Every structure is written in C-alpha cells, then in structure tokens.
C-alpha cells in the first residue's frame, strides 16, 4: 500500500510539470562558453570578491554543459557580479547579556551578458544568511565568521546557477 501511495505521489509531481531546479543543465540561448570575471566588492569586508568569484567558478565547473574560458573574447557570454552588501549582527544573547550568536548576510547582484554585444539577457539579486556562534577568543571569532562566509558564498553560487538554469 505504501509503495502505491509513493508511486501515485511521484507520478502526480511528474504529471503536473514539476521539475527539480536546474534540471536542464543548459544556459540560455545555447551558451556553452562562459567567462566569469572577478566580481566587484562594494562592501567594507575585504576579499569577498575573490571568495565569491572562486565559488561561482567552482559551482559552474560542476556542470558538464558549461565550459569556462579564461578570456572574454573566447566566450559566448559573461557572468558578472557585484557583492553589494555584507553585514554581521548579533542575533542572540546569553544570560549575562553577552552576544552568543551572530548572523551574517550577503547580497549579490549578477547578470549574464552576450560577450560580443554586452546585451544583458539575465539578471538577478541573490542573498543568503547564516548564523554562527560567538566566541571570546578573537582568533576563533574570526575563524567562525570566515566559515560563515564560506557557507554563504557556496549557497549564493549554487543559487545563481540554479536560477540561471531554471529561468529559461
């Protein structure tokens, strides 16, 4: 009986047009050669442009239908991005009124343009937040924040890819 219910549920999902995000695996307009320049960092947090660009490149390299090129003149399209906002704020306190947890949030604007005409044919704003524990040890606190940034950049890069593949 359980098997039958699972089968009916899955069949109804497939029949209604539901699909998993990014299932096609292909970029819009048949783009296969992609150039990803260094993202722009408009925040006070150093190195976010490097981390975000590296993560996007890493996530896109997992897709066999997308080939990254090293020069824009060899590309069919350019995926550019701007880290527009990064902030960290306290979200919880302990009984001594000391900070026990922080939340970091990053907002990134991205666009996909034709390499030759620079005409944009896709753009989006993505954001992600994550919480991490506070520490009295300054070095540990910095490490925890960097781990949060690593998680945020990974989630944002995946979201960019999923949106790009799903919007078309």
N, C-alpha and C positions, 0 to 999 in steps of 0.2 A: 504493500500500500504506500509506504513512504517513497519508494522508488518511483511509483506512478505520479505522486504529487510533485516530486522534484522534476521529473520529466515534463509535466504539464507547465510548471513554473518556468523552466528554461525555454520551452517551446513558445510560451507566451511572450517572453522577452525578445526572442529572436523574431517572432512574427510581428511585433509592434515597431520594429525598426531600431530597437535599442542596440547600441554597439559600445565597445569599450573605447575610451579616449585614445586618439592617435592610432587607431587600428589600421588605417590605410597605409601609414608609414611614409607617405609621399608628401613632398612640399607642393604648394600651389603652382599652377601653370607649368607643371612638369620640371620644375627647378631641381637639378641634381648637384650642381657645383655651387658651393656656398662659401662666402668669405665672411669671417667674423672678426672685425677689428676690435681693438681694445675698447672696452666700454668707457664711458665718461663718468667720473665721480664728482657729483655736486654736493657731497657731504663733507663734514669735517673729519670723518673717520678715514684714516689712511689705508691704502691698499685694497679698498673694496672693488675698485675697477679691475684689478688683476685677479682677485678671487672670483668675481662674477664671470669675467670673460673665460677663465680657465674652466669653471664649472659648466658653462654653456657649451664650450667646445667639447668637453668630456662627455656630456649627456648626448649631444648631437652625433658624436662619433660612434655611439652605440647603434645608430640607425644605419642599416646597410644601404638604404636608398639615397643617403645624403653623403656627398663627398666634400670635405672641407679643403679649400685651396689656400695657399699662402699669400696670394696677391689678388687684389680686387679685379685686375684686368683679366684674370683667368676664371672669374666667377660669373655665373648667370645672375646671382642675387647676393645682396649684402645684408647681413643681420646686424643691426647696430643697436646699442643700448645705452641708457643713462641711469646710473644709480641716483635717483632723485632725493631719496630720504633714507636716513638711518637714525634710529633713536633707541635708547635704552631707558627704561624707567622702572622704578620699584613697584612691585605688584602685591607683595605681602610682607608682613612684619611679624616678629616673634613677640613673646610676652614682655620682653624688655624694650619694645618699640624699636628694635634694630631690624634692618632690612634682611629678610630671609630669602627673597626670590625677586628676580628681575625678569622683565620681558623686553626682548629686542625685536624690532620691526624694521623691515627694509622694503622700500618701494622702488620698482624699476620700470622705466618706460622702454619699450622695444619696438623696432619697426623692421620690416623686410622690404627692401627696395630692389628694383631691377638694377643690375650693376652698370649697364650702359646708359640708361636714361635717368637713373636715380629716382624714378617714379615709385612712390611707396604704394604697395598693394596689400599690406597688412600692418597693423599696429595694435599695441595693447599696453596696458599698465597692469603689472602683477605685484602682489605684495605677500609677504609671509611674516609670521611672528612665531617666536618660540620662547619658552621660559627656561630659566636656569637658576641654580642655587647661588646664593650669595656666600662669600667667604671673607673672614677677617684677614686672611693671608692675601696680600696684594697680587703676588705672582699667580697664585691659584685662581683668584678672581679674574685676572686677565686671561688665563687659560680657559676658564669656563665660558667667558664671553667669546673667545675665538672659536670654541667648539659650537657655540650657538650660531655664530656667523657661518661656520662651515655647513651646519644643517640648513640654515636659511638659504644660502646660495645654491645648495643642491636642490632644495624644494622649488626654488624660483626657476632654476634652469629646467627642471622637469616640467614645471607648469608652462613655461614658454614653449617648449617642444610640443606638449600635449595640445595647447591652444592653437599653435600654428598648424598642426596636423589635423585638428578637429574642425577648424573654421572653414575648411574647404572641402 
